[in-house]
Amino acid sequence: MDLALKYPPKYTLKDYTTWEGDWELIEGVPYALASPTFEHQRVVLKISRFLDEELEKNCQNCSVGIDTDYVIDEHTVVRPDVFIVCGKVEKRIYKTPKVIFEVVSENTAEKDEKLKYELYEREGVEYYIIVFPSIRKAKVYKIQEGRYRKLTDIIDETLELKVEDCLIRLDFSKVWP
């Protein structure tokens, strides 16, 4: 057995704050963030813009954010593409978001569909939406009895989410490039 696998490093939030570049830290293991493509950023922009408009109309206690550190604990800091959080947010997110969107690219597919899926499920993120711009599809999961259950696949339909007492609508036909 390789010694590196037998004795892996376990980094902390304190270490994370000193690193150059863009990283996520999941249970002490660092993951470099790839530079997003133009298509990825356009989808993130559209989702966040439409959600922001919906929240301003329907749910003023909640806000949408992008690319912000979500500190789960001393050994886990992730950076969701788009999220909805209710209540006040400072520099980082310290409370569990209500909704997280991850926009999948070739480099992030396995991490988004497996690692982050399990992490967000464990943390109780109410809705997890995995967005696939290359095939114009989003998979929508909702936490039920502590586990994610797939609600639907969205292609060009309008997604409706109930967040706290707010109904939020996102027309995916306007999201795709």
Disulfide bonds with the S-S distance in Angstrom:
Cys59-Cys166 2.14
Cys62-Cys86 1.89
